[in-house]
Amino acid sequence: MRLKDKVALITGAARGIGKAIALRFAQEGADIVVADVNQEEAARACAEIEALGRKSLALGMDVTDYAQVEEAINKILDKFGKVDILVNNAGITKDNLLLRMSQMEWDAVIGVNLKGTFNCIKAASRPMLKERSGRIVNIASIIGIIGNAGQANYSASKAGIIALTKTAAKELASRNINVNAVAPGFIQTEMTARLPEELKEKMKQAIPLNKFGSPDDVAAVCLFLVSEDSNYVTGQTIVVDGGMVMA
Ligand code: NDP
């Protein structure tokens, strides 16, 4: 029970990696707020959390809209009185080659992945600053480190998240708020399920551990970053990719 009585807000937690993080944190004793554009699926994830004996709250929230994010934080404070942990996991892709990429494809991905992360850090850090305690984990990607043809918008958003993590870590450190990022490689979720089999096979060959990661592999590292085991870690990006990218 490493997170006993903590309150964790996880964005995009209705499914995939975010849901795995939510369930892992609940197993460790945290109460969970599942914030997602898909409120119905968020409510289903909350039922699973409550089956583990924890409290939960499903919020329909679009991370790109600051007013919605602020309203969500107020609802969490009304119900739980605090926000100990924020995981910025909501993310989308809209792939295209740079020359064909539309303004809409660029803006949408930067909006959800980067501005959404900024919005949530800004709103959630207010109650954390008051408490002089907090943990923030931002889900980046190895694509934000190495780039990828067809993902100008996504790679820029994820590189932005890594830089934002460092700045937020520096600004919030004096109030005992640790901010770190996790950069997953190829993780089996709905986001990656739609890739062609041929491409997936090629990618697997580039992974030294010779297998794709699971959402639970990412959740385990997030748990480390929000637990007391990482008290002296801030501003870092931990790569979870089976060895694809080595510094
Ligand atoms: P999924 O697409 O499976 O889940 C993402 C969730 O975020 C969905 O429930 C989605 O809702 C929600 N969401 C989308 N836009 C918003 C928004 N504006 N506000 C709130 N919620 C939103 O993705 P994954 O679980 O695969 O990915 C999670 C994170 O991990 C993302 O940031 C992704 O970039 C990152 N990542 C994933 C990797 C992978 O291999 N899967 C690799 C590296 C990083 P909806 O149902 O409407 O789509």
Residues whose N, C-alpha, C, O or C-beta is under 5 A from the ligand:
A	BS01	NDP	G12 A14 R15 G16 I17 G18 A35 D36 V37 N38 M61 D62 V63 T64 N89 A90 G91 I92 V112 I139 A140 S141 P184 G185 F186 I187 T189 E190 M191 T192
